[in-house]
């Protein structure tokens, strides 16, 4: 029976390895149990399985050469066998010869990954496949490596390096499978699989071993989306401060970590509903609720202490629902809805805006970066109805494209939107909007959907003016003169896109306060950069609102004088008092329309993309100061680390860049001009 179990386990591992590495040939094979691999130790008493499982790596995986030599006593007398070779491969010899063998054959050809060195192994972990009718046990031994992440055996060193790169691209590192801080312990389950317990923001969740691969598991979980979860949490915390209790929905629960974080930290301010259509996910969510001492509404079982009969009082309660996301959003009303499907979210936008309450918030996470980042243009046209091309500002283009789809879905339900936040990072695009009920608000939002005119030569761009009249020459709206100097058509029409602002500075300031209160240090720099980008300034934001002055502040060595706004009278104002005309006359910023001068400029320019060949550019912070001194609004952007958001045109942007750039082989612009004239005369 034990041999049968080992064979079944080997077959399951073989199928898992074949699915994971479909691109390789027969050079990868799963290691079968042998005497060199220390087995998983589990304690069983009276038919009960212990709660912890400890696993050891293969003996060929070491960190130092001394660790490899410690596998055998080289100081002792007599002949000794190699711990990584079969007796037929390398016979027993004396210590000095065995030491040279370990160094030259095993250690010199190792593959390193996160400090762990995988030495080559000649043990019978892997054998050459014989014919269909041959005996596997009589096959030829094959030298191989043991993967430190998934224990797969791979024959070639180049194949092992490619295999490890695939682990890195999927986010599967050695730390994900060892007992580090992200995975405190592993719990054994009767089904033969081990649940990993991961802690994030004080919330514990169980994870399957293949949780990072959506094709292999139903309870998908990605550690790379931690920033996304924290941004969504802060937006919900801001809304909970304005009104409570809130009815909020996590439409795609998976492991339920996002809804559990809402319930655990916001407690009575929110009524959390976690939904998923998969039965395995619903079961996993309920187990994670009990793991965090959170009561599941409608469940008769209560959280009990291990080994005691006392019942723990739950710290919060959530409702777990097994239903299609579109169905539950059509049936019930919510104040906060978060959509995070695997891929595009356009299929769920109509249902989300169907019953969301007035002044509620809808947050949408889109992970179909292939279509959003201009890699699959036909898919983009199918899902979002937009014509786009690859540009230097493709991330902001993706955010405006998602917002256009959100605005159209809201308008179909006679609702408008106010954009609170739009973030586009490597793995996702997140937009957070406030819902404004009424056909008037819907019309105002629909008017902000415009076409974008993009020059393919200089990459200048401008939104087309609203109106239904056909203009004779659209090139007149572009600030550049490429059409007059270049033959043929030089510009393309993109969109329709969202032409309104992408940020709300007051909401971002409250999000920063929420991030500080809940000790979210990871996203605080991002929220600060978003706040500066919303106001198009390089001033460092203050988490305490309520002051206004004409002051000089220093940010990254740049001194800029601007007006700081007091908290604007928005929906979060609790006083409800109308300001008099005398008070409004003293504030210059209140007189300006928010749709004109207070909006941040659309799009940005990359300083590296528009650099001048043969010239050394100024430092980015210095260049921001030069643009400010020239009278332009300027800020950095989170979309591109080398991008500059400014209201200057591309021609003005290049003029300032050229003025303060220095030739590569000279120290001053004057000397470079003289040297260039001398060389020109010599050539003539």
N, C-alpha and C positions, 0 to 999 in steps of 0.2 A: 504493500500500500504506500509506503514512503517513497519507493521509486516512482510509482505512478503519479503521486503528487508532485514530485520534482519535475517529471516530464511535462505535466500539465502547466506548471509554472513557467517552464522554459518555453513552451509554445505560446503562452500569453505574452511573455516578454518579447518573443520573436515577432509576433504580430504587431506589437507596439513599436518596435524598432523599424519594421518595414514601412509602417505608415509615416513615421517621423522622418525618415531619410529615404524618400522615394527617388531622389535624384541619383543615388549611388548604386553601383552594381552589387556584386556579391562580395565586395570588400568589407562590408559591415555585417556583423552577426552578433547576436546577443550571447553573452557569456552564460554558460550553464554552471550550476553549482559544482564547486570542486573544493578540494581541501585547502587551497591557497586563499580563498575568499572567506572571510569570517562571516558566519551566518548571522541573521537577525535574531537576537535573543529576546524571548518573550516568556514571561512567567505566567503560569496557569495554575490556579488553585481551585479545586472543586468545580471544574468546568467553566471558570470565569477567566476572561482575558484581562491582562494588566492594562493600565491606561497609558503606559509609556513603552516605546520601542526604541532600542538603540541600534544603530547600524554602523559598520566599519567599512572604510574604503578598501579597495584591493591593495595587496602588499606591494604592487609595482608602482603605486602612487605615493611619492615621498616629497618632502620639502627640501631636504639637503642630502648630500652624498653620505654624510655620517649616518643618517637615518637608514639609508639603503644598506650600509655596511653592518649596522646593528642587527639586521635580520639573521645574521649568522655570526658565531663567535670566532672572529679571525685571530684572536690572541691565543686560543687553545691549540693543543698539539693534535697531530693526526690529520687525516684527509677529511675534507668537508665538501658537501654538495652545494651547488648554487641554488638559492631560494627561488629564482625566477626561471630556471631551466629544468627540463625533464632529464632523467638519468641517461636516456638515450642520446640527448643533445649534448650534454656536458657532464662528463664523469667526475667523480669526487677527486679533489686535488688538495694540495697544501695551501696554506693561508696566503702566501705572497702571490701565488698564481691566481687564486680566487679573487684577490683584491684587484689585480689588473683586469681580470675578466669582468668584474662588476663595473669598473670605471670605463673600459673601452667598449664593451658590447652593450651594456644596459644604460649607463648614465649619459654617455655622450650623444645619444640620439633621442633624448627625451623631448616631450612636447609640454610647454609651460602654459598654465592657465590659472590666473589669479593666485600666483604663489605656489601652486601645486604642480609638481613635475611628474608627468606620466611616462615612466620608463618602459622600454620594450619588454615584452613578456613572451617566454617560450614554453610556458606551462600548457598542459592539454586543456586549457579553457576553450580553445577554438581549434577545430580540425578542418582540414581541406575536404570539401564535399566530394564524395566519390560518386559513381554512377548510380542510376536509379535502383538497380538491383543489388548494389554493393552494400557492405556493412560499414556503418558510420564509425564504429569504434576502431576500425582498422585503417582509417584515413591518415593522411600525412599531417604532421603537426605544422602549424603556421604561426609565425611570429606576428604579434599584434599588440595594440595598445588598448587599455581600459579607459573609457571616458569617465572623467571625474564627476560629470553631471548625471548621466543616465545609465552608466555601467555598460554601455554598448562596447563590443570589441571591434576594432577597425584595424586592418592589416597595414595600410600605407600611412606614412606620416603626413603626406599632403592631404589625404582624405580625412584624417583626424583634424587637421587645421580647418578644413572647410566645414566639418561637422561642428566644431566649436563655434565657428562664426554663425552658423544657423542658430545655435543656442543663444548667442548674444543678441541676434536680431529679434528673437522671440522673447527676450528678457529672462531667459532661463540661465541663471548663473550658478556657480558652485554654492553661493550663499543661500540660494533658494532651496537647496536640498540638504544642507547641513544644519546643525543646531545653533544658528546665529540668532541675533535679536529679533529679526523679522519672523522667524519660526521658532517660538520658544520650545515647543515639544510636539511630538507626533503621537496621535492616538490610534490604536489598533481597533479595527472594526471587524465583525464576524464575516463580512463579505470578502475578506482577503485583501482589501485595499486599505491604505493608511491615510487618515485625515491629517493634514497639516494645520496647526493652529497659528494664525497670524494675527497680530495686534496692530491696529492703526487707529490713532486718535482715541485711545482708551477703549476700543471696541474689539473684541475677539471674534474671529470668524473661522469656521472650518473650511479647508480647501482640499480638493482632490489633488492627487499627484500630477494629473495632467490638466490642471485648471487654466493653464496659459494657452492651450490650444482649443479653439472653439469647435473644431471638427471632431475632437475626441471626448469632450465633456459637455454636459448641459449647464453645469454651474461654472460659467466662465468668470475669471477674475484676472485683472491686469494691474500690476503694481505701478505701471507707468501713468495710470490715470489718477494717481493720488492728488495731483494738483487740481484736476477737474473736480474731484469729490469735495475738496476743501473750498473751492470757489463757490460751488453750489450750496454748500453748508452755510457759508457766510451770507449769501444772498437770502437764504431762508431765515437766518437769524435776524437780518435787518427787517424783513417783513414781520417777523414775530414780535419785534419791538414796537411796531406801529399798531398792530391789532392782534389779538389772540382770544380764544384759541383758534389756530389755523387747521384746516383740513388739507393735508398735503398728501400727494401721491407719488410714489416711486413706481412708475409704470412697468419697468423692466428690472425686477429685483435681483435675479441671478443668485448671488450669495446673500443678498439683503443687507450688505454692509452700509450702504448709504442711508437707508431708512432706519437702521439701528443706531447710527450716529446721530441722526436727527432726534430720535426718541430719547437717547441716553443723555444728551447734553442740553436739549431744550425742554425736556420733561413735559410739564403740563401746558406749555405754550403751544404745543402742536398735537394734532391727532393724526398719527402716521398710518398710512395704508400702503402695504407692500404687495405688489401684484406680479405674477408671472404665470405664463400659460403652461409651463412644464411642471409635471408632477414631482420630478426629482428636485427641482429648484425650490418648490414650495416646502418639501420635506426638509431640505437643507436650511431654509430660512427659519423654520420653526425650531430646529435644533440650535441654530445660532441665537435665537431669542432666549432659549433656556440657558445657553452658555453665558449670556450677558445678564441673566436675572431679569429679563423683560417678559411680561405676561402677554400671551397671545390671546386676543379677544375671541371668545367662543370656545376656547380650549379649557377642559376641565382639569387638566394636569397642572400642578403648580411646581415652581422651582424648589427643589429640596437640596439641603446640604448633603454632601457625600458622606455616608457613614453615620448620619444622624436622622432622627425623625422629625426635627423641627422644620417648619416651612419658612423659607425666606420671603419677606415681603418684597414684591417686585418694585423696581425703581421706576418703571414706566410700562406702558402697554402699547401694542401695535396690533393692527389688523392685517392678517395675511390672507390674500385672495388668489384663487386660481381661476383666471379669466383672461380672455383676449383683451389687449390694451385698448383697442378701439371700443369694445363693448362697455368696459367699466367707465370710460370717459364719457360715453353717451348716456349712461344710466345715472351717474352721480355727479354732484357739483363739488368742486375743489377750489381752494384758495391758492394753492401752489401745486404745479404739475411739473415733473421732471421726466423728460424723454431721453433715453440713452439706449437706443436699439443697436444691434450689431450691423453697422452700415448706415445707410441713409435714413432719415427720419421723416421724409416728406409724406409717407403713407399714413402717418399718425397725427399730422398737424390739424386736419379738419376736425377730428374727434376731440383734440385737446382744446380747441377754441369753442367747441360747441357749448359746454356747460361750465367753463371757468368763470368764476365770479368777477364782478367789476372791481378794478384796481388789484386784481390778483396778478400772479407772476407765473410765466411759463418759461422754463429753461430747457434748451434743446442742445444736445450733444450729438454731433455728427462725426463719425469715424471713417466715412468713405473718402479718405484723403486722395485716393486715386482720381476720382471724378472732380473733387473740389480743387485740387492743386494742378489742374490742367494736364493730367496724364491720360485721361480717357474722355476725350471731348464728346464722343457720341453718347456716353453714359451721362455726361453733364447735361446735354441737351434733352435727354429722355427724362431725367429725374427733376431737373430744376428749370428747364425751358430757357436756358441761357446760352448765348453764343460767347465763348471766351477763347483767349489764346494765352500762351505762357508769357508772363510779364515779370518785371522785377518786383512788383507789388502783388504777387499772386496770392499771398496769404490774406491780405486785406480784401482782395477780390473775392476770395472764398467766403469770408465773413459777410460781405455785402450780398453775395449770392444767396446764402442761407437766410439772411434777413428779408430778402425780397420774397422768398418762398413763404416765410412766416407771415409777412404782411399781407400777401395775397390770400392765405388761408384764413387770417383773421377778418379780412374785408368780406369774405364770403359769408361770414357769420355776423355781419354788421358790427364789427369791432375794430378798433384801431390799436396801435401799439406805440409804446414809448420805449426806446432801446435804452437799457440800463448798462449793459456790458456786452462786449464782443471780444473774444479771445481766440486766436488761432495759433496753436503750437504745432509741434512736430506730428503728434498722433491724433489730434482732435481739433474740432472747431466748436466752441461753446458760445451760445448767444442767450442772453437773459433779457426778457422783455416784460413790461407791465401792460396789462390789458385795459383798454379804455373802451367802455361800452357805448354804442350809439353810432348811427350812420354818419353823423358829421365827423366823428373821430376816424371812422373807416375811410371817408373820402380824403381827409387830411393825410392819412398814412399812404393811401394809394397814389397821391400826388407826388410822393417822394420816391417813386419808382421811375427811374429814367435810364436812358441809353447813355453809354460812355463812348466817347470818341478817343481812340488811342492811335498815336502816331507810331508806326513800326520802325521808323528810322531813328528818332531821338527818344522815343518812349515818353513823350509829353502826352498828357491826358486831361480831358475836361468833360464834365457832364453836359449833355445837350440841354438847351433851354427848354422849359416846358411849353407846350403848345401843340396844336394839331395842324398848324399851317406848314406847308412844305417849304423849306428854305432852299434857295437856289444853289448856294455854295456852302456846304457844311464846314469846309476847311477854314472859313473865316473865323469860326469859333475857337480854333486851336491857336495858342499863342506863338507856336513855332512857324517858321517859314519853309518847312521842308517840301511842301507841295509845290511851291514856286521854283525851287532849285533842283528838285528831283523829278525824273520822268515817271509818268504813270500815276497810279493811285498809291498814296503813301499811308493812308489811315484806314482803320477798321472800326466797325461799330459793334460794341460789346453790350451785353445785357439782355433784358433789363436788370438793373441792380438797385440796391437801396442807396439813395443819395443823401440821406439824413445823417445825423451824428451817430457815432458808435458807442458813446460813453455818456454817463450821467455823473458829473463830478460829486454832487451831493450824496448820491447812493454809494459811490466808491469810497467816500470818506467814512460813511457808516460801516461799510464792509471792512475797512481797515481797523476800525474800533472793535468790531466783532472778532477779527483775526487776532488782535492783541488780547482780548478778553479770554479767548479759548486757546491761547498759546499755540497758534498756528504760525510758527516762525518760518516755515518753508515758503508760504505765499505772500508774506508781508512785503518783500522787495518787489514782487510782481504787481501787487495792488498799488504800491506807491508809484511805480512807473506808469501804471494805467491812469492814476490820478493826474500825474504831470502831463500825460498825453491827452487827457480829456480837456484840460485847460490850455494845452499847447504852450507849456512853460517848462522851464528847468528848475523851478522852485521846489524845494523839498516840502511835501505835504505835512501838515500838522494833524495828528489824530484827534485833537480837541477842537471842534468847530466853534465859531462864534466871534471871530475877531477879523478886523479889516483895517488895512493901512497901506500907505505907499512906502514900501520898505525895500532895502537892499539885502538880498539873501545870497548866500554862497552855496552853490551846488556843483560839486566836482570841479572846483576852481574857477567857476564862471560866476561873475557878479552881474546880476540883472535886476533892474528896477521895474516892477509892474504893480498893478492894482490887484489886491487880494479881495475876493468877494466874500461877503458875509453869507451865511446859509440862506439860500433863496427860499421864498415862500412856496413850498410845494406841499404834497400830500402828507409829509411827515411833520408839518408845522402844527403844534398842539395849541397855540394861542388862539388861532381863528380870528384875530383882529385885523381889520383893514387899515393899511397905513394911509396917513393923510398926504395931501399933495405937497406940503412943506417938507415932509420927511423924504419923499421921493425926489424932490428937486435937489437935495444935497448929495444924492448918490448918482454918480455919472453912469455907472454900469447898469443901474435899473432902467435908465432911459433907453438903452440900446435894446433892440429886438433880439431875443435869444436865437432866432433862426438866421441871423446875419453875422454879427461880429463875434458873438460868444461861442459860436460853433467852432470846433476844431477843424482845420483844413482837411480836405479829403486827400487821402493817399500820401505817399512819402517818396523821397528820392534816396537812392543808395549812393553814399559818397564814394564807394569803390567802383561802382558801375560807371559813374560819370567823371572819374579821375582823368587827368591829362597825362598822356604818355611822355615820359622823360622828365616829369615834375614830381617832386615830393610834396604830398598833401600835408596840410596842417593836421594836428591832432583833432579828434572829433569834438572834444569839449571846447577847444579853442575855436574851431569852425562854428560851433553854435554861438559863441560869443560874437564872432565877426558878423554873423547873420543878424543877431539881435541889434548890434550897433548900426547896421544898415537899415534898421526900421522894420524888420520882418518878425512875425511871430514864429517861434521855433520850439521844438521839443524832440526828444528821442521817441522811438516807438518800440513796442515789444514784438511787433511782427518781424523786425529785422534788426539785429544788433548794430549794423552799420547804416541803418536808415535814419533819415532826418525828416520829420514832419514839419512843413512850413507852408506859409501862404505865398511864398515867392514862386514865380514861374521858373521853368527849367533854365531859361536864358539868364535870368537874374541869379539863380543858384550857381550856374557855371561861371558867371562873372565874378562873384565873390570867391569862388573856389580858385579861379585862375589868378585873382589878385594876390592871394595869400599863399599860393604854391611856389615852391622854390625849385629851380632846376636841379637835377640829380648831381651834377658834377661841379656845382658852384655853391657858394654860401649865400649870396645876395641876388635879388632879381636884377639889379643894375649891371653887375658883372656878367650875368648870363646873357643879357641883351647885347653887351659889347662883344662878347666872345662869339655870339651867333652872327653878328654883322661881319666880324673878321673872317670867319669861316666861309661866309657867303661870298665875300669879295675874292677870297682865294680860289674858290671854285669857278668864279667867273673869269 
